[in-house]
Amino acid sequence: MDHANRTTSPITPASPAAPGTAGAGHAPALLEPPAATSPPPSSPGRHLLILIVDALDLPQPAATPEDEAVHLALSSRRSALVLQACRQALASQGDGGALYAARDLYGAVSSQPATTYQHARPNGQS
């Protein structure tokens, strides 16, 4: 082996970048991990999710067959509107689709209020 043709590294044991030299000289600066980002509290996606919950959260009907039938029909119509809004939001790029889907869902659900049937009384009330 010919040791005269060795390439020497500019990193010496006293240099801060040399491996295994912790505490010798100055340690290299550590990069801080990027701060976790979260969407703003009023993002279009969050707005759409709030509207979905509101659309599907209906008061329980009174224990009559007529009120239960109206409740089920309203629940079914609103579920179809939620599916339509989700498909609309997923079909477009970015937040614009969620924003328009939220707008359309709000308008459609507003025309179907949960006032067309008698609600069950909360527990403890007579």
C-alpha positions in Angstrom: 0.0 0.0 0.0 1.3 3.4 -0.9 0.5 5.9 1.9 2.1 8.8 0.2 -0.8 9.4 -2.2 -3.5 9.7 0.5 -5.9 12.6 0.2 -6.2 14.4 3.5 -9.4 16.0 4.7 -9.5 19.6 5.7 -11.4 18.5 8.8 -9.0 18.1 11.7 -9.8 16.6 15.1 -9.8 20.1 16.6 -12.3 21.4 14.1 -15.9 21.6 15.3 -17.2 19.5 12.4 -15.0 16.5 13.1 -17.0 13.5 14.2 -16.5 12.4 17.7 -15.2 15.7 18.9 -18.1 16.8 21.2 -16.9 19.4 23.6 -13.8 20.2 21.6 -14.1 23.8 20.4 -17.6 25.1 19.4 -20.3 22.7 18.6 -22.0 23.2 15.2 -25.2 25.1 15.4 -28.3 22.8 15.5 -31.2 23.6 13.2 -34.4 24.2 14.9 -37.3 22.1 13.7 -39.9 24.1 11.9 -42.8 25.2 14.1 -45.9 23.1 13.7 -48.5 25.0 11.7 -52.1 24.6 12.2 -54.9 26.0 10.1 -56.5 29.2 11.2 -59.6 28.7 13.3 -61.7 30.0 10.4 -60.4 27.8 7.6 -62.9 26.8 4.9 -62.4 23.1 5.8 -63.2 23.7 9.4 -66.2 25.8 8.5 -67.5 23.0 6.3 -67.1 20.5 9.1 -69.1 22.7 11.5 -71.9 23.0 9.0 -71.9 19.2 8.5 -72.2 18.6 12.2 -75.0 21.2 12.4 -76.8 19.6 9.4 -76.8 16.1 10.9 -77.4 17.0 14.5 -81.2 16.9 14.7 -83.4 16.9 17.8 -84.9 13.5 18.6 -88.5 13.2 17.6 -91.4 12.7 19.9 -92.4 9.1 20.3 -95.2 9.1 17.7 -95.0 7.3 14.4 -95.7 10.5 12.5 -93.0 12.5 14.1 -90.5 9.7 13.7 -91.3 9.4 10.0 -90.8 13.1 9.5 -87.6 13.0 11.4 -86.2 10.1 9.3 -87.2 11.8 6.1 -85.5 15.1 7.1 -82.4 13.2 8.3 -82.2 11.4 5.0 -82.5 14.6 2.9 -79.9 16.4 5.0 -77.5 13.4 4.8 -77.8 13.6 1.0 -77.0 17.3 1.1 -73.9 16.5 3.2 -72.7 13.9 0.8 -73.2 16.4 -2.1 -71.2 19.0 -0.2 -68.4 16.6 0.6 -68.1 15.5 -3.1 -68.1 19.1 -4.2 -65.3 20.0 -1.8 -63.2 17.0 -2.8 -63.7 17.6 -6.5 -61.7 20.9 -6.5 -58.2 21.9 -5.6 -57.4 24.1 -2.6 -59.7 25.7 -0.1 -62.0 27.2 -2.7 -64.0 24.0 -3.1 -64.6 23.7 0.6 -65.7 27.3 0.8 -68.2 27.0 -2.0 -69.5 23.6 -0.6 -70.0 25.2 2.8 -71.9 28.1 1.2 -74.1 25.7 -0.7 -74.7 23.4 2.2 -75.7 26.3 4.5 -78.2 27.5 1.9 -79.7 24.0 1.4 -80.0 23.1 5.0 -81.5 26.5 5.9 -84.4 25.6 3.7 -85.0 22.4 5.7 -85.5 23.4 9.3 -86.1 20.9 12.0 -89.4 22.5 12.9 -91.7 20.2 10.9 -92.0 17.6 13.8 -92.5 17.5 17.5 -89.3 17.1 19.4 -88.8 14.7 22.3 -88.7 16.3 25.7 -85.4 16.4 27.4 -84.9 14.0 30.3 -86.3 15.3 33.6 -89.0 17.5 32.0 -92.6 16.7 32.0 
